Amino acid sequence: MALKGNFNSLVRISFFSHFEPEALRLVAFAAQPLNFLEEEVLFQYGQQSDGGYLIVSGAVRTESAFRNFGKQMVVGPGALVGARALIIPTRNLVSAIACENTVTMKISRDVLRRVLEEFPATAMKLQTVMKNELRLLGLHLKNASYEVAQLEAENLTSAILRY
């Protein structure tokens, strides 16, 4: 029963939406169920991370180590926290704390690597999806850079006209 519940939880996550059913079953089987009490820390800013946490029930808030940097976010069932660590070795950019009693599935990078090695078609689909997302991110960054340059030019022009 738990395996079916884990599988059903994973199916709803966009990161796993392109996985073959058998690959997803392997992730569901290998995921580590973890329970956190209210205010218990899932992970802390700066710690080395080896995987992501799928929120099955409950809620988790993420907090930046820098009070004025970014805003606090609260996520609930179906959220995948720390997904970047599934792909690359990384340190946590935020802390994650349970807002209430929370059930998670921890998916390690090693598990994901093993699944992708055993299911090359899934690996290829994931690679394509990630390439497209990176390309889209690049376009967003390019547009944001252009908008910042426009604002700077407007501010400079305004400052010159005031003098």
MODELLER restraints for C-alpha pairs under 7 A, 6 or more apart:
rsr = mdl.restraints
at = mdl.atoms
rsr.add(forms.Gaussian(group=physical.xy_distance, feature=features.Distance(at['CA:3:A'], at['CA:28:A']), mean=6.11, stdev=0.5))
rsr.add(forms.Gaussian(group=physical.xy_distance, feature=features.Distance(at['CA:3:A'], at['CA:29:A']), mean=5.95, stdev=0.5))
rsr.add(forms.Gaussian(group=physical.xy_distance, feature=features.Distance(at['CA:6:A'], at['CA:28:A']), mean=5.17, stdev=0.5))
rsr.add(forms.Gaussian(group=physical.xy_distance, feature=features.Distance(at['CA:7:A'], at['CA:24:A']), mean=6.61, stdev=0.5))
rsr.add(forms.Gaussian(group=physical.xy_distance, feature=features.Distance(at['CA:7:A'], at['CA:25:A']), mean=5.95, stdev=0.5))
rsr.add(forms.Gaussian(group=physical.xy_distance, feature=features.Distance(at['CA:7:A'], at['CA:28:A']), mean=5.22, stdev=0.5))
rsr.add(forms.Gaussian(group=physical.xy_distance, feature=features.Distance(at['CA:9:A'], at['CA:56:A']), mean=6.88, stdev=0.5))
rsr.add(forms.Gaussian(group=physical.xy_distance, feature=features.Distance(at['CA:9:A'], at['CA:78:A']), mean=6.71, stdev=0.5))
rsr.add(forms.Gaussian(group=physical.xy_distance, feature=features.Distance(at['CA:10:A'], at['CA:16:A']), mean=6.43, stdev=0.5))
rsr.add(forms.Gaussian(group=physical.xy_distance, feature=features.Distance(at['CA:11:A'], at['CA:17:A']), mean=6.04, stdev=0.5))
rsr.add(forms.Gaussian(group=physical.xy_distance, feature=features.Distance(at['CA:12:A'], at['CA:78:A']), mean=6.91, stdev=0.5))
rsr.add(forms.Gaussian(group=physical.xy_distance, feature=features.Distance(at['CA:13:A'], at['CA:78:A']), mean=6.48, stdev=0.5))
rsr.add(forms.Gaussian(group=physical.xy_distance, feature=features.Distance(at['CA:18:A'], at['CA:122:A']), mean=6.77, stdev=0.5))
rsr.add(forms.Gaussian(group=physical.xy_distance, feature=features.Distance(at['CA:18:A'], at['CA:125:A']), mean=6.33, stdev=0.5))
rsr.add(forms.Gaussian(group=physical.xy_distance, feature=features.Distance(at['CA:18:A'], at['CA:126:A']), mean=6.70, stdev=0.5))
rsr.add(forms.Gaussian(group=physical.xy_distance, feature=features.Distance(at['CA:19:A'], at['CA:122:A']), mean=5.19, stdev=0.5))
rsr.add(forms.Gaussian(group=physical.xy_distance, feature=features.Distance(at['CA:20:A'], at['CA:122:A']), mean=6.04, stdev=0.5))
rsr.add(forms.Gaussian(group=physical.xy_distance, feature=features.Distance(at['CA:23:A'], at['CA:115:A']), mean=6.04, stdev=0.5))
rsr.add(forms.Gaussian(group=physical.xy_distance, feature=features.Distance(at['CA:23:A'], at['CA:119:A']), mean=6.46, stdev=0.5))
rsr.add(forms.Gaussian(group=physical.xy_distance, feature=features.Distance(at['CA:26:A'], at['CA:115:A']), mean=6.88, stdev=0.5))
rsr.add(forms.Gaussian(group=physical.xy_distance, feature=features.Distance(at['CA:27:A'], at['CA:111:A']), mean=6.84, stdev=0.5))
rsr.add(forms.Gaussian(group=physical.xy_distance, feature=features.Distance(at['CA:27:A'], at['CA:112:A']), mean=6.97, stdev=0.5))
rsr.add(forms.Gaussian(group=physical.xy_distance, feature=features.Distance(at['CA:27:A'], at['CA:115:A']), mean=7.00, stdev=0.5))
rsr.add(forms.Gaussian(group=physical.xy_distance, feature=features.Distance(at['CA:30:A'], at['CA:111:A']), mean=6.75, stdev=0.5))
rsr.add(forms.Gaussian(group=physical.xy_distance, feature=features.Distance(at['CA:31:A'], at['CA:105:A']), mean=5.69, stdev=0.5))
rsr.add(forms.Gaussian(group=physical.xy_distance, feature=features.Distance(at['CA:31:A'], at['CA:106:A']), mean=5.51, stdev=0.5))
rsr.add(forms.Gaussian(group=physical.xy_distance, feature=features.Distance(at['CA:31:A'], at['CA:107:A']), mean=4.91, stdev=0.5))
rsr.add(forms.Gaussian(group=physical.xy_distance, feature=features.Distance(at['CA:32:A'], at['CA:105:A']), mean=5.38, stdev=0.5))
rsr.add(forms.Gaussian(group=physical.xy_distance, feature=features.Distance(at['CA:32:A'], at['CA:106:A']), mean=4.96, stdev=0.5))
rsr.add(forms.Gaussian(group=physical.xy_distance, feature=features.Distance(at['CA:32:A'], at['CA:107:A']), mean=6.55, stdev=0.5))
rsr.add(forms.Gaussian(group=physical.xy_distance, feature=features.Distance(at['CA:33:A'], at['CA:104:A']), mean=5.81, stdev=0.5))
rsr.add(forms.Gaussian(group=physical.xy_distance, feature=features.Distance(at['CA:33:A'], at['CA:105:A']), mean=4.52, stdev=0.5))
rsr.add(forms.Gaussian(group=physical.xy_distance, feature=features.Distance(at['CA:33:A'], at['CA:106:A']), mean=6.27, stdev=0.5))
rsr.add(forms.Gaussian(group=physical.xy_distance, feature=features.Distance(at['CA:34:A'], at['CA:103:A']), mean=5.96, stdev=0.5))
rsr.add(forms.Gaussian(group=physical.xy_distance, feature=features.Distance(at['CA:34:A'], at['CA:104:A']), mean=5.21, stdev=0.5))
rsr.add(forms.Gaussian(group=physical.xy_distance, feature=features.Distance(at['CA:34:A'], at['CA:105:A']), mean=6.03, stdev=0.5))
rsr.add(forms.Gaussian(group=physical.xy_distance, feature=features.Distance(at['CA:34:A'], at['CA:106:A']), mean=6.90, stdev=0.5))
rsr.add(forms.Gaussian(group=physical.xy_distance, feature=features.Distance(at['CA:35:A'], at['CA:102:A']), mean=5.74, stdev=0.5))
rsr.add(forms.Gaussian(group=physical.xy_distance, feature=features.Distance(at['CA:35:A'], at['CA:103:A']), mean=4.56, stdev=0.5))
rsr.add(forms.Gaussian(group=physical.xy_distance, feature=features.Distance(at['CA:35:A'], at['CA:104:A']), mean=6.20, stdev=0.5))
rsr.add(forms.Gaussian(group=physical.xy_distance, feature=features.Distance(at['CA:36:A'], at['CA:98:A']), mean=6.39, stdev=0.5))
rsr.add(forms.Gaussian(group=physical.xy_distance, feature=features.Distance(at['CA:36:A'], at['CA:101:A']), mean=5.69, stdev=0.5))
rsr.add(forms.Gaussian(group=physical.xy_distance, feature=features.Distance(at['CA:36:A'], at['CA:102:A']), mean=5.11, stdev=0.5))
rsr.add(forms.Gaussian(group=physical.xy_distance, feature=features.Distance(at['CA:36:A'], at['CA:103:A']), mean=6.40, stdev=0.5))
rsr.add(forms.Gaussian(group=physical.xy_distance, feature=features.Distance(at['CA:37:A'], at['CA:98:A']), mean=6.59, stdev=0.5))
rsr.add(forms.Gaussian(group=physical.xy_distance, feature=features.Distance(at['CA:37:A'], at['CA:100:A']), mean=6.27, stdev=0.5))
rsr.add(forms.Gaussian(group=physical.xy_distance, feature=features.Distance(at['CA:37:A'], at['CA:101:A']), mean=4.38, stdev=0.5))
rsr.add(forms.Gaussian(group=physical.xy_distance, feature=features.Distance(at['CA:37:A'], at['CA:102:A']), mean=6.38, stdev=0.5))
rsr.add(forms.Gaussian(group=physical.xy_distance, feature=features.Distance(at['CA:38:A'], at['CA:98:A']), mean=5.18, stdev=0.5))
rsr.add(forms.Gaussian(group=physical.xy_distance, feature=features.Distance(at['CA:38:A'], at['CA:99:A']), mean=5.25, stdev=0.5))
rsr.add(forms.Gaussian(group=physical.xy_distance, feature=features.Distance(at['CA:38:A'], at['CA:100:A']), mean=3.97, stdev=0.5))
rsr.add(forms.Gaussian(group=physical.xy_distance, feature=features.Distance(at['CA:38:A'], at['CA:101:A']), mean=4.88, stdev=0.5))
rsr.add(forms.Gaussian(group=physical.xy_distance, feature=features.Distance(at['CA:39:A'], at['CA:97:A']), mean=5.68, stdev=0.5))
rsr.add(forms.Gaussian(group=physical.xy_distance, feature=features.Distance(at['CA:39:A'], at['CA:98:A']), mean=5.05, stdev=0.5))
rsr.add(forms.Gaussian(group=physical.xy_distance, feature=features.Distance(at['CA:39:A'], at['CA:99:A']), mean=5.77, stdev=0.5))
rsr.add(forms.Gaussian(group=physical.xy_distance, feature=features.Distance(at['CA:39:A'], at['CA:100:A']), mean=6.87, stdev=0.5))
rsr.add(forms.Gaussian(group=physical.xy_distance, feature=features.Distance(at['CA:40:A'], at['CA:97:A']), mean=5.69, stdev=0.5))
rsr.add(forms.Gaussian(group=physical.xy_distance, feature=features.Distance(at['CA:40:A'], at['CA:98:A']), mean=5.50, stdev=0.5))
rsr.add(forms.Gaussian(group=physical.xy_distance, feature=features.Distance(at['CA:41:A'], at['CA:96:A']), mean=5.95, stdev=0.5))
rsr.add(forms.Gaussian(group=physical.xy_distance, feature=features.Distance(at['CA:41:A'], at['CA:97:A']), mean=4.41, stdev=0.5))
rsr.add(forms.Gaussian(group=physical.xy_distance, feature=features.Distance(at['CA:41:A'], at['CA:98:A']), mean=6.38, stdev=0.5))
rsr.add(forms.Gaussian(group=physical.xy_distance, feature=features.Distance(at['CA:42:A'], at['CA:96:A']), mean=5.40, stdev=0.5))
rsr.add(forms.Gaussian(group=physical.xy_distance, feature=features.Distance(at['CA:42:A'], at['CA:97:A']), mean=5.71, stdev=0.5))
rsr.add(forms.Gaussian(group=physical.xy_distance, feature=features.Distance(at['CA:43:A'], at['CA:95:A']), mean=5.58, stdev=0.5))
rsr.add(forms.Gaussian(group=physical.xy_distance, feature=features.Distance(at['CA:43:A'], at['CA:96:A']), mean=5.44, stdev=0.5))
rsr.add(forms.Gaussian(group=physical.xy_distance, feature=features.Distance(at['CA:44:A'], at['CA:92:A']), mean=6.68, stdev=0.5))
rsr.add(forms.Gaussian(group=physical.xy_distance, feature=features.Distance(at['CA:44:A'], at['CA:94:A']), mean=6.53, stdev=0.5))
rsr.add(forms.Gaussian(group=physical.xy_distance, feature=features.Distance(at['CA:44:A'], at['CA:95:A']), mean=4.10, stdev=0.5))
rsr.add(forms.Gaussian(group=physical.xy_distance, feature=features.Distance(at['CA:44:A'], at['CA:96:A']), mean=6.41, stdev=0.5))
rsr.add(forms.Gaussian(group=physical.xy_distance, feature=features.Distance(at['CA:45:A'], at['CA:65:A']), mean=6.32, stdev=0.5))
rsr.add(forms.Gaussian(group=physical.xy_distance, feature=features.Distance(at['CA:45:A'], at['CA:92:A']), mean=4.96, stdev=0.5))
rsr.add(forms.Gaussian(group=physical.xy_distance, feature=features.Distance(at['CA:45:A'], at['CA:93:A']), mean=5.41, stdev=0.5))
rsr.add(forms.Gaussian(group=physical.xy_distance, feature=features.Distance(at['CA:45:A'], at['CA:94:A']), mean=4.53, stdev=0.5))
rsr.add(forms.Gaussian(group=physical.xy_distance, feature=features.Distance(at['CA:45:A'], at['CA:95:A']), mean=4.60, stdev=0.5))
rsr.add(forms.Gaussian(group=physical.xy_distance, feature=features.Distance(at['CA:46:A'], at['CA:91:A']), mean=5.23, stdev=0.5))
rsr.add(forms.Gaussian(group=physical.xy_distance, feature=features.Distance(at['CA:46:A'], at['CA:92:A']), mean=5.05, stdev=0.5))
rsr.add(forms.Gaussian(group=physical.xy_distance, feature=features.Distance(at['CA:46:A'], at['CA:93:A']), mean=6.32, stdev=0.5))
rsr.add(forms.Gaussian(group=physical.xy_distance, feature=features.Distance(at['CA:47:A'], at['CA:91:A']), mean=5.26, stdev=0.5))
rsr.add(forms.Gaussian(group=physical.xy_distance, feature=features.Distance(at['CA:47:A'], at['CA:92:A']), mean=5.58, stdev=0.5))
rsr.add(forms.Gaussian(group=physical.xy_distance, feature=features.Distance(at['CA:48:A'], at['CA:90:A']), mean=5.94, stdev=0.5))
rsr.add(forms.Gaussian(group=physical.xy_distance, feature=features.Distance(at['CA:48:A'], at['CA:91:A']), mean=4.27, stdev=0.5))
rsr.add(forms.Gaussian(group=physical.xy_distance, feature=features.Distance(at['CA:48:A'], at['CA:92:A']), mean=6.40, stdev=0.5))
rsr.add(forms.Gaussian(group=physical.xy_distance, feature=features.Distance(at['CA:49:A'], at['CA:85:A']), mean=5.97, stdev=0.5))
rsr.add(forms.Gaussian(group=physical.xy_distance, feature=features.Distance(at['CA:49:A'], at['CA:89:A']), mean=6.82, stdev=0.5))
rsr.add(forms.Gaussian(group=physical.xy_distance, feature=features.Distance(at['CA:49:A'], at['CA:90:A']), mean=5.74, stdev=0.5))
rsr.add(forms.Gaussian(group=physical.xy_distance, feature=features.Distance(at['CA:49:A'], at['CA:91:A']), mean=5.42, stdev=0.5))
rsr.add(forms.Gaussian(group=physical.xy_distance, feature=features.Distance(at['CA:49:A'], at['CA:92:A']), mean=6.15, stdev=0.5))
rsr.add(forms.Gaussian(group=physical.xy_distance, feature=features.Distance(at['CA:50:A'], at['CA:85:A']), mean=5.69, stdev=0.5))
rsr.add(forms.Gaussian(group=physical.xy_distance, feature=features.Distance(at['CA:50:A'], at['CA:86:A']), mean=6.84, stdev=0.5))
rsr.add(forms.Gaussian(group=physical.xy_distance, feature=features.Distance(at['CA:50:A'], at['CA:89:A']), mean=6.66, stdev=0.5))
rsr.add(forms.Gaussian(group=physical.xy_distance, feature=features.Distance(at['CA:50:A'], at['CA:108:A']), mean=5.65, stdev=0.5))
rsr.add(forms.Gaussian(group=physical.xy_distance, feature=features.Distance(at['CA:50:A'], at['CA:109:A']), mean=5.61, stdev=0.5))
rsr.add(forms.Gaussian(group=physical.xy_distance, feature=features.Distance(at['CA:51:A'], at['CA:82:A']), mean=6.63, stdev=0.5))
rsr.add(forms.Gaussian(group=physical.xy_distance, feature=features.Distance(at['CA:51:A'], at['CA:83:A']), mean=6.91, stdev=0.5))
rsr.add(forms.Gaussian(group=physical.xy_distance, feature=features.Distance(at['CA:51:A'], at['CA:85:A']), mean=4.82, stdev=0.5))
rsr.add(forms.Gaussian(group=physical.xy_distance, feature=features.Distance(at['CA:51:A'], at['CA:86:A']), mean=4.76, stdev=0.5))
rsr.add(forms.Gaussian(group=physical.xy_distance, feature=features.Distance(at['CA:51:A'], at['CA:106:A']), mean=6.80, stdev=0.5))
rsr.add(forms.Gaussian(group=physical.xy_distance, feature=features.Distance(at['CA:51:A'], at['CA:107:A']), mean=5.45, stdev=0.5))
rsr.add(forms.Gaussian(group=physical.xy_distance, feature=features.Distance(at['CA:51:A'], at['CA:108:A']), mean=4.06, stdev=0.5))
rsr.add(forms.Gaussian(group=physical.xy_distance, feature=features.Distance(at['CA:51:A'], at['CA:109:A']), mean=4.99, stdev=0.5))
rsr.add(forms.Gaussian(group=physical.xy_distance, feature=features.Distance(at['CA:52:A'], at['CA:80:A']), mean=6.53, stdev=0.5))
rsr.add(forms.Gaussian(group=physical.xy_distance, feature=features.Distance(at['CA:52:A'], at['CA:81:A']), mean=5.58, stdev=0.5))
rsr.add(forms.Gaussian(group=physical.xy_distance, feature=features.Distance(at['CA:52:A'], at['CA:82:A']), mean=4.41, stdev=0.5))
rsr.add(forms.Gaussian(group=physical.xy_distance, feature=features.Distance(at['CA:52:A'], at['CA:83:A']), mean=4.92, stdev=0.5))
rsr.add(forms.Gaussian(group=physical.xy_distance, feature=features.Distance(at['CA:52:A'], at['CA:85:A']), mean=6.17, stdev=0.5))
rsr.add(forms.Gaussian(group=physical.xy_distance, feature=features.Distance(at['CA:52:A'], at['CA:86:A']), mean=5.99, stdev=0.5))
rsr.add(forms.Gaussian(group=physical.xy_distance, feature=features.Distance(at['CA:52:A'], at['CA:106:A']), mean=5.76, stdev=0.5))
rsr.add(forms.Gaussian(group=physical.xy_distance, feature=features.Distance(at['CA:52:A'], at['CA:107:A']), mean=5.39, stdev=0.5))
rsr.add(forms.Gaussian(group=physical.xy_distance, feature=features.Distance(at['CA:52:A'], at['CA:108:A']), mean=6.52, stdev=0.5))
rsr.add(forms.Gaussian(group=physical.xy_distance, feature=features.Distance(at['CA:53:A'], at['CA:80:A']), mean=5.58, stdev=0.5))
rsr.add(forms.Gaussian(group=physical.xy_distance, feature=features.Distance(at['CA:53:A'], at['CA:81:A']), mean=5.11, stdev=0.5))
rsr.add(forms.Gaussian(group=physical.xy_distance, feature=features.Distance(at['CA:53:A'], at['CA:82:A']), mean=6.39, stdev=0.5))
rsr.add(forms.Gaussian(group=physical.xy_distance, feature=features.Distance(at['CA:53:A'], at['CA:104:A']), mean=6.02, stdev=0.5))
rsr.add(forms.Gaussian(group=physical.xy_distance, feature=features.Distance(at['CA:53:A'], at['CA:105:A']), mean=5.55, stdev=0.5))
rsr.add(forms.Gaussian(group=physical.xy_distance, feature=features.Distance(at['CA:53:A'], at['CA:106:A']), mean=4.50, stdev=0.5))
rsr.add(forms.Gaussian(group=physical.xy_distance, feature=features.Distance(at['CA:53:A'], at['CA:107:A']), mean=6.25, stdev=0.5))
rsr.add(forms.Gaussian(group=physical.xy_distance, feature=features.Distance(at['CA:54:A'], at['CA:78:A']), mean=6.47, stdev=0.5))
rsr.add(forms.Gaussian(group=physical.xy_distance, feature=features.Distance(at['CA:54:A'], at['CA:79:A']), mean=5.79, stdev=0.5))
rsr.add(forms.Gaussian(group=physical.xy_distance, feature=features.Distance(at['CA:54:A'], at['CA:80:A']), mean=4.44, stdev=0.5))
rsr.add(forms.Gaussian(group=physical.xy_distance, feature=features.Distance(at['CA:54:A'], at['CA:81:A']), mean=6.34, stdev=0.5))
rsr.add(forms.Gaussian(group=physical.xy_distance, feature=features.Distance(at['CA:54:A'], at['CA:104:A']), mean=5.37, stdev=0.5))
rsr.add(forms.Gaussian(group=physical.xy_distance, feature=features.Distance(at['CA:54:A'], at['CA:105:A']), mean=5.07, stdev=0.5))
rsr.add(forms.Gaussian(group=physical.xy_distance, feature=features.Distance(at['CA:54:A'], at['CA:106:A']), mean=6.41, stdev=0.5))
rsr.add(forms.Gaussian(group=physical.xy_distance, feature=features.Distance(at['CA:55:A'], at['CA:76:A']), mean=6.15, stdev=0.5))
rsr.add(forms.Gaussian(group=physical.xy_distance, feature=features.Distance(at['CA:55:A'], at['CA:77:A']), mean=4.79, stdev=0.5))
rsr.add(forms.Gaussian(group=physical.xy_distance, feature=features.Distance(at['CA:55:A'], at['CA:78:A']), mean=5.59, stdev=0.5))
rsr.add(forms.Gaussian(group=physical.xy_distance, feature=features.Distance(at['CA:55:A'], at['CA:79:A']), mean=5.47, stdev=0.5))
rsr.add(forms.Gaussian(group=physical.xy_distance, feature=features.Distance(at['CA:55:A'], at['CA:80:A']), mean=6.42, stdev=0.5))
rsr.add(forms.Gaussian(group=physical.xy_distance, feature=features.Distance(at['CA:55:A'], at['CA:103:A']), mean=6.32, stdev=0.5))
rsr.add(forms.Gaussian(group=physical.xy_distance, feature=features.Distance(at['CA:55:A'], at['CA:104:A']), mean=4.60, stdev=0.5))
rsr.add(forms.Gaussian(group=physical.xy_distance, feature=features.Distance(at['CA:55:A'], at['CA:105:A']), mean=6.71, stdev=0.5))
rsr.add(forms.Gaussian(group=physical.xy_distance, feature=features.Distance(at['CA:56:A'], at['CA:77:A']), mean=4.85, stdev=0.5))
rsr.add(forms.Gaussian(group=physical.xy_distance, feature=features.Distance(at['CA:56:A'], at['CA:78:A']), mean=6.21, stdev=0.5))
rsr.add(forms.Gaussian(group=physical.xy_distance, feature=features.Distance(at['CA:56:A'], at['CA:103:A']), mean=5.40, stdev=0.5))
rsr.add(forms.Gaussian(group=physical.xy_distance, feature=features.Distance(at['CA:56:A'], at['CA:104:A']), mean=5.16, stdev=0.5))
rsr.add(forms.Gaussian(group=physical.xy_distance, feature=features.Distance(at['CA:56:A'], at['CA:105:A']), mean=6.97, stdev=0.5))
rsr.add(forms.Gaussian(group=physical.xy_distance, feature=features.Distance(at['CA:57:A'], at['CA:76:A']), mean=6.77, stdev=0.5))
rsr.add(forms.Gaussian(group=physical.xy_distance, feature=features.Distance(at['CA:57:A'], at['CA:77:A']), mean=5.00, stdev=0.5))
rsr.add(forms.Gaussian(group=physical.xy_distance, feature=features.Distance(at['CA:57:A'], at['CA:102:A']), mean=5.52, stdev=0.5))
rsr.add(forms.Gaussian(group=physical.xy_distance, feature=features.Distance(at['CA:57:A'], at['CA:103:A']), mean=5.16, stdev=0.5))
rsr.add(forms.Gaussian(group=physical.xy_distance, feature=features.Distance(at['CA:58:A'], at['CA:76:A']), mean=5.98, stdev=0.5))
rsr.add(forms.Gaussian(group=physical.xy_distance, feature=features.Distance(at['CA:58:A'], at['CA:77:A']), mean=6.50, stdev=0.5))
rsr.add(forms.Gaussian(group=physical.xy_distance, feature=features.Distance(at['CA:58:A'], at['CA:100:A']), mean=5.93, stdev=0.5))
rsr.add(forms.Gaussian(group=physical.xy_distance, feature=features.Distance(at['CA:58:A'], at['CA:101:A']), mean=5.86, stdev=0.5))
rsr.add(forms.Gaussian(group=physical.xy_distance, feature=features.Distance(at['CA:58:A'], at['CA:102:A']), mean=4.17, stdev=0.5))
rsr.add(forms.Gaussian(group=physical.xy_distance, feature=features.Distance(at['CA:58:A'], at['CA:103:A']), mean=6.40, stdev=0.5))
rsr.add(forms.Gaussian(group=physical.xy_distance, feature=features.Distance(at['CA:59:A'], at['CA:74:A']), mean=6.70, stdev=0.5))
rsr.add(forms.Gaussian(group=physical.xy_distance, feature=features.Distance(at['CA:59:A'], at['CA:75:A']), mean=5.61, stdev=0.5))
rsr.add(forms.Gaussian(group=physical.xy_distance, feature=features.Distance(at['CA:59:A'], at['CA:76:A']), mean=4.36, stdev=0.5))
rsr.add(forms.Gaussian(group=physical.xy_distance, feature=features.Distance(at['CA:59:A'], at['CA:77:A']), mean=6.92, stdev=0.5))
rsr.add(forms.Gaussian(group=physical.xy_distance, feature=features.Distance(at['CA:59:A'], at['CA:98:A']), mean=5.96, stdev=0.5))
rsr.add(forms.Gaussian(group=physical.xy_distance, feature=features.Distance(at['CA:59:A'], at['CA:99:A']), mean=5.38, stdev=0.5))
rsr.add(forms.Gaussian(group=physical.xy_distance, feature=features.Distance(at['CA:59:A'], at['CA:100:A']), mean=6.11, stdev=0.5))
rsr.add(forms.Gaussian(group=physical.xy_distance, feature=features.Distance(at['CA:59:A'], at['CA:102:A']), mean=6.08, stdev=0.5))
rsr.add(forms.Gaussian(group=physical.xy_distance, feature=features.Distance(at['CA:60:A'], at['CA:74:A']), mean=5.57, stdev=0.5))
rsr.add(forms.Gaussian(group=physical.xy_distance, feature=features.Distance(at['CA:60:A'], at['CA:75:A']), mean=5.41, stdev=0.5))
rsr.add(forms.Gaussian(group=physical.xy_distance, feature=features.Distance(at['CA:60:A'], at['CA:76:A']), mean=6.41, stdev=0.5))
rsr.add(forms.Gaussian(group=physical.xy_distance, feature=features.Distance(at['CA:60:A'], at['CA:96:A']), mean=6.31, stdev=0.5))
rsr.add(forms.Gaussian(group=physical.xy_distance, feature=features.Distance(at['CA:60:A'], at['CA:97:A']), mean=5.44, stdev=0.5))
rsr.add(forms.Gaussian(group=physical.xy_distance, feature=features.Distance(at['CA:60:A'], at['CA:98:A']), mean=4.38, stdev=0.5))
rsr.add(forms.Gaussian(group=physical.xy_distance, feature=features.Distance(at['CA:60:A'], at['CA:99:A']), mean=5.26, stdev=0.5))
rsr.add(forms.Gaussian(group=physical.xy_distance, feature=features.Distance(at['CA:61:A'], at['CA:72:A']), mean=6.70, stdev=0.5))
rsr.add(forms.Gaussian(group=physical.xy_distance, feature=features.Distance(at['CA:61:A'], at['CA:73:A']), mean=5.34, stdev=0.5))
rsr.add(forms.Gaussian(group=physical.xy_distance, feature=features.Distance(at['CA:61:A'], at['CA:74:A']), mean=4.13, stdev=0.5))
rsr.add(forms.Gaussian(group=physical.xy_distance, feature=features.Distance(at['CA:61:A'], at['CA:75:A']), mean=6.24, stdev=0.5))
rsr.add(forms.Gaussian(group=physical.xy_distance, feature=features.Distance(at['CA:61:A'], at['CA:96:A']), mean=5.63, stdev=0.5))
rsr.add(forms.Gaussian(group=physical.xy_distance, feature=features.Distance(at['CA:61:A'], at['CA:97:A']), mean=5.41, stdev=0.5))
rsr.add(forms.Gaussian(group=physical.xy_distance, feature=features.Distance(at['CA:61:A'], at['CA:98:A']), mean=6.41, stdev=0.5))
rsr.add(forms.Gaussian(group=physical.xy_distance, feature=features.Distance(at['CA:61:A'], at['CA:99:A']), mean=6.35, stdev=0.5))
rsr.add(forms.Gaussian(group=physical.xy_distance, feature=features.Distance(at['CA:62:A'], at['CA:72:A']), mean=5.67, stdev=0.5))
rsr.add(forms.Gaussian(group=physical.xy_distance, feature=features.Distance(at['CA:62:A'], at['CA:73:A']), mean=5.30, stdev=0.5))
rsr.add(forms.Gaussian(group=physical.xy_distance, feature=features.Distance(at['CA:62:A'], at['CA:74:A']), mean=6.44, stdev=0.5))
rsr.add(forms.Gaussian(group=physical.xy_distance, feature=features.Distance(at['CA:62:A'], at['CA:94:A']), mean=6.06, stdev=0.5))
rsr.add(forms.Gaussian(group=physical.xy_distance, feature=features.Distance(at['CA:62:A'], at['CA:95:A']), mean=5.46, stdev=0.5))
rsr.add(forms.Gaussian(group=physical.xy_distance, feature=features.Distance(at['CA:62:A'], at['CA:96:A']), mean=4.46, stdev=0.5))
rsr.add(forms.Gaussian(group=physical.xy_distance, feature=features.Distance(at['CA:62:A'], at['CA:97:A']), mean=6.48, stdev=0.5))
rsr.add(forms.Gaussian(group=physical.xy_distance, feature=features.Distance(at['CA:63:A'], at['CA:72:A']), mean=5.02, stdev=0.5))
rsr.add(forms.Gaussian(group=physical.xy_distance, feature=features.Distance(at['CA:63:A'], at['CA:94:A']), mean=5.42, stdev=0.5))
rsr.add(forms.Gaussian(group=physical.xy_distance, feature=features.Distance(at['CA:63:A'], at['CA:95:A']), mean=5.21, stdev=0.5))
rsr.add(forms.Gaussian(group=physical.xy_distance, feature=features.Distance(at['CA:63:A'], at['CA:96:A']), mean=6.48, stdev=0.5))
rsr.add(forms.Gaussian(group=physical.xy_distance, feature=features.Distance(at['CA:64:A'], at['CA:70:A']), mean=6.60, stdev=0.5))
rsr.add(forms.Gaussian(group=physical.xy_distance, feature=features.Distance(at['CA:64:A'], at['CA:94:A']), mean=4.73, stdev=0.5))
rsr.add(forms.Gaussian(group=physical.xy_distance, feature=features.Distance(at['CA:64:A'], at['CA:95:A']), mean=6.45, stdev=0.5))
rsr.add(forms.Gaussian(group=physical.xy_distance, feature=features.Distance(at['CA:65:A'], at['CA:94:A']), mean=6.37, stdev=0.5))
rsr.add(forms.Gaussian(group=physical.xy_distance, feature=features.Distance(at['CA:85:A'], at['CA:109:A']), mean=6.67, stdev=0.5))
rsr.add(forms.Gaussian(group=physical.xy_distance, feature=features.Distance(at['CA:86:A'], at['CA:108:A']), mean=6.39, stdev=0.5))
rsr.add(forms.Gaussian(group=physical.xy_distance, feature=features.Distance(at['CA:86:A'], at['CA:109:A']), mean=4.43, stdev=0.5))
rsr.add(forms.Gaussian(group=physical.xy_distance, feature=features.Distance(at['CA:86:A'], at['CA:112:A']), mean=6.76, stdev=0.5))
rsr.add(forms.Gaussian(group=physical.xy_distance, feature=features.Distance(at['CA:87:A'], at['CA:109:A']), mean=6.38, stdev=0.5))
rsr.add(forms.Gaussian(group=physical.xy_distance, feature=features.Distance(at['CA:116:A'], at['CA:122:A']), mean=6.42, stdev=0.5))
rsr.add(forms.Gaussian(group=physical.xy_distance, feature=features.Distance(at['CA:116:A'], at['CA:123:A']), mean=5.00, stdev=0.5))
